[in-house]
Amino acid sequence: MIVKKFNDTIMGLWSLLVGLKVTAVNFTRPQITVHYPRQTVPSLEGYRGHIELVPQDEDPLKPKCIACNTCARMCPSSCISLTASKPKKKAAEDKECSGEESGEKPKPKKAKPELESFVLDYNYCSLCGQCVQNCPVDALRYTSDVYLAGFTRQEFVFDLLARLQDQAAQKEQ
C-alpha cells in the first residue's frame, strides 16, 4: 500500500516536471500571435476568401466573364446567380469582311452576351472552389480579404460586378 502511494507520488512529480519543461520551452520561443488590430497579418499565402471577378486586360471596368453560367451550374451550394443580356445578331458591316463583293451572303458576327449582374450569396458559399476551377476563361479568383465582417446577412450578399467597378475606380484615384 505504501509502495503504491510512493509510486503514484513519483509519477505525479515526473508528470509535473514534464509539463514544466513544455511550458519553459514554449515560453522562450518567439511569439507568433498577432495582436489585432494593433498588428496585421503580413502574408496570407494560400488563403482563399470569397470569389471575385477578374477584369479584362484592356478595360478594367469590364470582367473577363463571358456569361456562360458554368460557375452557377457547378456550385454545389447554389450561391451564385448571374444575369446577362441576350446576344443580338449583328450583320457584318464591312463589305470586305462580309463577302458581299464576292457574291456570298454576309455572315452575321456572333455577339457576346453582356454581363448585367453577378451576385454571390456568401452566406451559403462552402468555399469549395468549383466555380474558380471550372471557369473556361479564368474570370474568377479568390480574394485575400480576411477582414470581412458584418452585422446582417444582407451584408454578405455581394454584387461582384459592382464590386469590380468600385475596385477599378479606386485604382484610378
BAFI-3210 file (N, C-alpha, C; in Angstrom, 3 decimals, decimal comma, padded with zeros to 6 digits):
// residues 173
n [1|2|3|4|5|6|7|8|9|10|11|12|13|14|15|16|17|18|19|20|21|22|23|24|25|26|27|28|29|30|31|32|33|34|35|36|37|38|39|40|41|42|43|44|45|46|47|48|49|50|51|52|53|54|55|56|57|58|59|60|61|62|63|64|65|66|67|68|69|70|71|72|73|74|75|76|77|78|79|80|81|82|83|84|85|86|87|88|89|90|91|92|93|94|95|96|97|98|99|100|101|102|103|104|105|106|107|108|109|110|111|112|113|114|115|116|117|118|119|120|121|122|123|124|125|126|127|128|129|130|131|132|133|134|135|136|137|138|139|140|141|142|143|144|145|146|147|148|149|150|151|152|153|154|155|156|157|158|159|160|161|162|163|164|165|166|167|168|169|170|171|172|173]
n.u [000,821|001,908|004,021|002,681|001,500|003,829|004,910|002,875|003,180|005,766|005,348|003,492|005,060|006,956|005,315|004,580|007,078|007,606|005,523|006,240|008,604|007,697|006,239|008,308|009,911|008,140|007,715|010,071|010,256|009,883|007,165|004,184|001,645|-000,703|-001,547|-004,368|-006,233|-003,814|-001,699|-001,254|-001,739|001,108|001,499|-000,497|-000,332|-001,891|-004,391|-007,878|-010,352|-013,640|-015,023|-014,096|-014,565|-012,441|-010,814|-010,846|-007,917|-007,650|-009,768|-010,358|-012,789|-014,563|-015,488|-013,772|-015,612|-017,761|-020,365|-021,298|-022,443|-021,411|-020,165|-022,282|-023,801|-022,037|-021,738|-022,141|-023,520|-025,321|-025,005|-024,370|-025,520|-026,225|-026,934|-027,424|-027,453|-029,253|-027,583|-027,455|-027,992|-025,681|-025,348|-022,840|-020,767|-018,672|-017,906|-015,778|-015,117|-017,449|-018,008|-019,623|-018,825|-017,899|-020,174|-021,228|-023,416|-023,662|-022,070|-023,368|-021,909|-020,924|-022,387|-021,500|-022,913|-023,782|-022,698|-024,824|-025,404|-023,767|-024,092|-023,111|-023,961|-022,615|-023,258|-024,011|-021,928|-019,564|-016,903|-015,660|-014,448|-015,215|-016,347|-014,252|-012,344|-013,633|-014,207|-014,204|-012,741|-011,108|-012,210|-012,780|-011,522|-009,959|-010,369|-008,195|-009,210|-009,326|-010,483|-013,283|-016,337|-019,564|-022,897|-025,376|-027,109|-027,533|-025,358|-023,507|-024,151|-023,000|-022,644|-020,793|-020,056|-020,532|-018,749|-016,297|-016,207|-016,084|-013,585|-011,932|-012,409|-011,312|-008,615|-007,980|-007,976]
n.v [-001,186|001,274|001,383|001,614|004,168|005,670|005,209|006,402|009,049|009,636|009,304|011,358|013,631|013,365|013,765|016,424|017,708|017,184|018,654|021,259|021,529|021,591|023,970|025,815|025,597|026,563|029,100|030,430|030,590|032,566|034,916|034,197|035,019|037,319|040,502|041,734|044,719|046,092|045,024|043,580|040,713|039,692|038,119|036,077|033,493|031,226|031,620|031,466|033,464|034,842|034,690|036,698|038,793|038,770|041,398|042,548|042,746|044,913|046,670|047,656|048,001|046,169|042,750|039,571|037,653|035,607|035,070|032,395|030,786|028,586|028,558|028,968|026,686|024,682|025,120|023,700|024,713|026,479|029,293|031,254|033,563|034,803|037,274|038,035|040,035|039,095|037,928|039,901|039,391|040,509|042,113|041,867|044,636|045,579|045,424|044,121|042,170|040,775|039,520|040,369|041,427|039,266|037,939|036,265|035,475|037,706|036,855|036,741|038,429|036,887|037,808|038,617|037,805|040,355|040,874|041,523|041,377|039,897|037,928|036,927|034,937|034,912|033,847|031,233|030,040|027,463|027,543|025,774|025,928|025,097|026,778|028,526|026,730|025,602|027,613|028,613|030,729|031,744|033,762|034,128|034,496|033,981|036,118|037,959|038,942|039,170|040,551|040,568|041,398|041,699|042,812|041,930|039,470|040,334|041,867|040,141|039,390|039,738|041,912|041,199|042,349|045,098|045,458|044,953|047,144|049,214|048,677|049,175|051,895|052,895|052,297|054,042|056,479]
n.w [000,000|000,837|-000,925|-003,360|-003,086|-002,935|-005,529|-007,073|-006,245|-007,162|-009,944|-010,350|-009,723|-011,752|-014,011|-013,521|-013,802|-016,515|-017,681|-016,829|-018,239|-020,907|-020,789|-020,216|-022,530|-024,543|-023,554|-024,006|-026,739|-029,783|-030,124|-031,901|-032,185|-033,480|-032,563|-033,070|-033,308|-033,483|-034,878|-038,132|-040,243|-041,952|-044,353|-046,387|-047,735|-049,859|-048,778|-049,134|-049,836|-050,347|-053,712|-056,591|-059,468|-062,334|-063,954|-067,413|-069,478|-071,229|-070,563|-067,442|-066,188|-067,088|-066,750|-067,340|-067,708|-069,627|-069,404|-069,393|-067,548|-066,266|-063,773|-061,969|-062,438|-061,603|-058,909|-055,787|-053,659|-054,628|-054,636|-056,386|-058,723|-061,904|-064,349|-067,755|-070,699|-073,580|-076,458|-079,390|-082,814|-085,088|-088,194|-090,638|-091,075|-092,618|-096,004|-097,066|-095,202|-095,046|-097,420|-099,458|-101,870|-103,285|-103,859|-101,970|-099,208|-096,470|-093,440|-090,234|-087,446|-084,479|-081,577|-078,248|-075,079|-072,751|-069,521|-066,895|-064,135|-061,344|-058,772|-055,573|-052,936|-050,082|-047,672|-048,014|-049,328|-049,672|-050,091|-051,867|-054,340|-056,880|-058,778|-059,496|-060,483|-062,710|-064,499|-067,818|-068,925|-067,009|-065,315|-062,684|-059,348|-056,120|-053,283|-051,095|-048,829|-045,566|-043,566|-043,330|-042,185|-040,673|-039,714|-040,489|-042,490|-045,052|-045,678|-046,628|-049,144|-052,176|-054,933|-057,438|-059,843|-059,524|-057,472|-058,741|-060,467|-058,589|-057,453|-059,667|-060,008|-057,648|-058,038|-060,066|-058,828]
ca.u [000,000|002,809|004,801|001,795|001,394|005,130|004,976|001,943|003,779|006,895|004,766|002,906|006,154|007,518|004,351|004,710|008,331|007,431|004,678|007,034|009,563|006,948|005,936|009,545|010,327|007,234|007,850|011,266|010,114|009,332|005,706|003,643|000,281|-000,856|-002,455|-005,245|-005,957|-002,530|-000,861|-001,986|-001,028|001,932|001,365|-001,523|-000,182|-002,820|-005,699|-008,954|-011,532|-014,739|-014,588|-014,293|-014,396|-011,153|-011,074|-010,176|-006,641|-007,833|-010,722|-010,500|-014,165|-015,336|-014,919|-013,477|-016,732|-018,495|-021,743|-021,628|-023,212|-020,784|-019,895|-023,538|-024,201|-021,101|-021,753|-022,996|-024,299|-026,233|-024,893|-024,019|-026,543|-025,817|-027,841|-026,743|-028,336|-029,192|-026,814|-028,201|-027,245|-025,259|-024,965|-021,485|-020,821|-017,641|-018,128|-014,607|-015,165|-018,692|-018,015|-020,656|-018,218|-017,722|-021,470|-021,680|-024,253|-022,854|-022,213|-023,507|-020,899|-021,504|-022,318|-021,351|-023,839|-023,214|-022,970|-025,565|-025,173|-023,137|-024,359|-022,617|-024,510|-021,514|-023,821|-024,155|-020,735|-018,776|-015,508|-015,162|-013,611|-015,681|-016,587|-012,956|-011,682|-014,340|-014,437|-013,431|-011,916|-010,422|-012,795|-012,989|-010,378|-010,226|-009,852|-007,374|-009,867|-009,528|-011,152|-014,672|-017,217|-020,824|-023,895|-026,575|-026,872|-027,563|-024,034|-022,692|-024,634|-022,141|-022,773|-019,388|-019,841|-020,402|-017,515|-015,208|-016,184|-015,605|-012,146|-011,291|-012,492|-010,368|-007,264|-007,779|-007,789]
ca.v [000,000|002,423|001,366|002,132|005,617|006,226|005,174|007,426|010,352|009,785|009,501|012,697|014,596|013,252|014,421|017,853|018,160|017,175|019,799|022,475|021,606|022,037|025,381|026,587|025,628|027,451|030,441|031,049|030,714|033,865|034,972|034,146|035,533|038,681|041,255|042,546|045,491|046,796|044,429|042,820|039,535|040,164|037,348|035,033|032,622|030,108|031,947|031,532|034,183|034,706|034,872|037,990|038,775|039,233|042,368|042,377|043,458|046,159|047,537|047,150|048,133|045,031|041,457|038,586|036,713|035,517|034,746|031,035|030,225|027,354|028,680|028,793|025,279|023,830|025,455|022,782|025,472|027,345|030,634|032,175|033,826|035,868|037,595|038,629|040,400|038,117|038,479|040,291|039,042|041,702|041,890|042,346|045,993|045,752|044,607|043,271|041,032|040,029|038,700|040,825|041,662|038,003|037,369|035,412|036,135|038,123|036,036|037,614|038,280|036,330|038,766|038,014|038,367|041,352|040,557|042,596|041,269|038,670|038,003|035,834|034,910|034,333|033,135|029,821|029,557|026,489|027,768|024,534|026,282|024,535|027,866|029,021|025,675|025,250|028,771|028,364|031,874|032,204|035,042|034,172|034,226|034,159|037,342|037,780|039,804|038,447|041,430|040,617|041,292|042,398|042,623|041,304|038,524|041,058|042,421|039,099|039,141|040,636|042,108|041,188|043,256|046,429|045,442|045,080|048,531|050,033|048,460|049,869|053,324|053,190|052,241|055,226|057,665]
ca.w [000,000|000,917|-002,164|-004,413|-002,897|-003,275|-006,995|-007,568|-005,976|-008,100|-011,289|-010,356|-009,812|-013,105|-014,896|-013,258|-014,409|-017,986|-018,004|-016,645|-019,346|-022,087|-020,571|-020,321|-023,942|-025,267|-023,005|-024,571|-028,203|-030,196|-030,159|-033,254|-032,157|-033,967|-031,701|-033,907|-034,525|-033,453|-035,916|-039,147|-040,724|-043,072|-045,586|-046,313|-048,896|-049,885|-048,200|-050,120|-049,387|-051,310|-055,097|-057,220|-060,912|-062,851|-065,020|-068,694|-069,548|-071,963|-069,869|-066,072|-065,718|-067,582|-066,347|-068,384|-067,731|-070,887|-069,013|-069,831|-066,435|-065,783|-062,334|-061,240|-062,560|-060,872|-057,483|-055,036|-052,681|-055,389|-054,092|-057,475|-059,743|-062,808|-065,442|-068,891|-071,794|-074,659|-077,579|-080,591|-084,024|-085,824|-089,589|-090,892|-091,608|-093,630|-097,201|-097,279|-094,292|-095,162|-098,624|-100,396|-103,170|-103,988|-104,129|-100,874|-098,213|-095,323|-092,239|-089,064|-086,409|-083,259|-080,484|-076,927|-074,101|-071,842|-068,132|-066,238|-062,690|-060,876|-057,341|-054,744|-051,577|-049,314|-046,526|-048,353|-050,030|-048,914|-050,499|-052,462|-055,478|-058,144|-059,725|-059,966|-061,250|-063,941|-065,373|-069,038|-069,300|-065,787|-064,952|-061,235|-058,482|-054,696|-052,694|-049,892|-047,852|-044,312|-042,616|-043,744|-041,025|-040,856|-038,679|-041,035|-043,583|-046,326|-045,931|-047,239|-050,495|-052,939|-056,370|-057,808|-060,964|-058,933|-056,682|-059,708|-060,947|-057,481|-057,334|-060,779|-059,734|-056,579|-058,587|-060,879|-057,965]
c.u [000,873|003,638|003,964|001,656|002,707|005,305|004,066|002,521|004,929|006,365|004,131|003,965|006,804|006,605|004,424|005,974|008,247|006,588|005,414|008,063|008,887|006,639|007,179|010,011|009,449|007,326|009,035|011,206|009,592|007,813|005,207|002,211|000,271|-001,896|-003,263|-006,032|-004,642|-001,586|-001,753|-001,111|-000,213|001,697|000,349|-001,444|-001,162|-004,181|-006,720|-010,155|-012,657|-014,227|-014,802|-014,058|-013,025|-011,437|-010,341|-008,880|-006,812|-008,701|-010,944|-011,903|-015,034|-014,675|-014,613|-014,654|-017,480|-019,946|-022,177|-022,412|-022,634|-020,576|-021,163|-024,011|-023,325|-021,172|-022,681|-023,888|-025,346|-026,208|-024,513|-025,206|-026,051|-026,866|-027,041|-027,771|-028,177|-028,433|-027,712|-027,349|-026,959|-024,908|-023,578|-021,557|-019,808|-017,912|-016,965|-014,684|-016,389|-018,749|-019,073|-020,095|-018,081|-019,050|-021,986|-022,574|-023,384|-023,138|-022,346|-022,397|-021,579|-021,297|-022,230|-022,385|-023,108|-023,645|-023,643|-025,404|-024,588|-023,210|-023,857|-023,249|-023,498|-022,009|-023,858|-022,911|-019,943|-017,290|-014,880|-014,266|-014,056|-015,885|-015,276|-012,281|-012,327|-014,621|-013,579|-012,506|-011,160|-010,900|-013,051|-011,687|-010,808|-009,689|-008,941|-007,916|-010,168|-010,327|-012,607|-015,556|-018,484|-021,796|-025,144|-026,194|-026,822|-026,192|-023,116|-023,268|-023,941|-022,560|-021,349|-019,083|-019,671|-019,114|-016,287|-015,078|-015,726|-014,092|-011,388|-011,303|-011,510|-008,924|-006,958|-007,477|-006,426]
c.v [001,260|002,514|001,946|003,642|006,296|006,275|006,239|008,824|010,619|010,045|010,884|013,768|014,571|013,967|015,941|018,403|018,195|018,369|021,116|022,648|022,112|023,533|026,242|026,697|026,603|028,893|031,172|031,189|032,099|033,787|034,979|034,669|036,978|039,370|042,226|043,480|046,247|046,293|043,728|041,659|039,940|039,419|036,233|034,146|031,459|030,407|032,086|032,207|033,957|034,995|036,312|037,838|039,322|040,213|042,009|043,176|044,834|047,157|047,016|047,313|046,957|043,722|040,575|037,641|036,778|035,099|033,370|030,269|028,912|027,406|028,444|027,337|024,370|024,033|024,503|023,495|026,364|028,777|031,666|032,323|034,965|036,060|038,283|038,989|039,367|038,732|038,776|039,954|040,322|041,305|042,470|043,691|046,185|044,840|043,661|042,016|040,168|039,155|039,131|041,029|040,367|037,304|036,449|036,207|036,542|037,240|036,967|037,338|037,786|037,321|038,031|038,614|039,321|041,011|041,750|042,566|039,909|038,725|036,733|035,971|034,153|033,620|031,630|029,216|028,617|026,583|026,514|024,804|025,728|025,621|028,373|027,987|025,445|026,420|028,622|029,518|032,467|033,594|035,173|033,865|034,429|035,510|036,984|038,671|039,007|039,266|041,645|040,403|042,085|042,063|041,914|040,357|039,223|041,648|041,405|038,613|040,183|040,700|042,257|042,099|044,686|046,534|045,605|046,525|049,494|049,899|049,182|051,375|053,734|053,170|053,478|056,447|057,746]
c.w [000,000|-000,365|-003,309|-004,298|-003,273|-004,804|-007,608|-007,369|-006,944|-009,511|-011,404|-010,461|-011,196|-014,122|-014,737|-013,910|-015,935|-018,421|-017,855|-017,749|-020,613|-021,968|-020,752|-021,766|-024,722|-024,781|-023,621|-026,092|-028,560|-030,354|-031,604|-033,314|-032,644|-033,104|-032,552|-033,011|-034,509|-034,530|-036,927|-039,611|-041,952|-044,384|-045,383|-047,549|-048,795|-049,280|-049,312|-049,491|-050,379|-052,717|-055,530|-058,713|-061,288|-063,984|-066,315|-068,682|-070,193|-071,200|-068,457|-065,494|-066,131|-067,158|-067,554|-068,610|-069,070|-070,660|-069,506|-068,762|-065,906|-064,281|-061,521|-061,301|-061,710|-059,362|-056,720|-054,026|-053,334|-054,861|-055,148|-058,404|-060,611|-063,880|-066,524|-069,940|-072,897|-075,831|-078,772|-081,798|-084,790|-087,248|-089,782|-091,574|-092,728|-094,815|-097,441|-096,423|-094,542|-096,409|-099,616|-101,789|-103,958|-104,255|-103,039|-099,936|-097,034|-094,112|-091,035|-088,046|-085,148|-082,113|-079,157|-075,987|-073,159|-070,420|-067,458|-064,724|-062,375|-059,359|-056,654|-053,367|-050,714|-048,058|-046,762|-049,006|-049,131|-049,252|-051,095|-053,666|-056,801|-059,199|-060,323|-060,856|-062,611|-064,861|-066,628|-069,435|-068,110|-065,366|-063,454|-060,512|-057,042|-054,243|-051,531|-048,778|-046,583|-043,312|-043,008|-042,522|-041,309|-039,746|-039,178|-042,161|-044,930|-046,672|-046,606|-048,564|-051,364|-054,399|-056,885|-058,988|-060,448|-058,128|-057,577|-060,188|-059,843|-057,311|-058,452|-060,565|-058,647|-057,094|-059,422|-060,045|-057,390]
res [m|i|v|k|k|f|n|d|t|i|m|g|l|w|s|l|l|v|g|l|k|v|t|a|v|n|f|t|r|p|q|i|t|v|h|y|p|r|q|t|v|p|s|l|e|g|y|r|g|h|i|e|l|v|p|q|d|e|d|p|l|k|p|k|c|i|a|c|n|t|c|a|r|m|c|p|s|s|c|i|s|l|t|a|s|k|p|k|k|k|a|a|e|d|k|e|c|s|g|e|e|s|g|e|k|p|k|p|k|k|a|k|p|e|l|e|s|f|v|l|d|y|n|y|c|s|l|c|g|q|c|v|q|n|c|p|v|d|a|l|r|y|t|s|d|v|y|l|a|g|f|t|r|q|e|f|v|f|d|l|l|a|r|l|q|d|q|a|a|q|k|e|q]
***
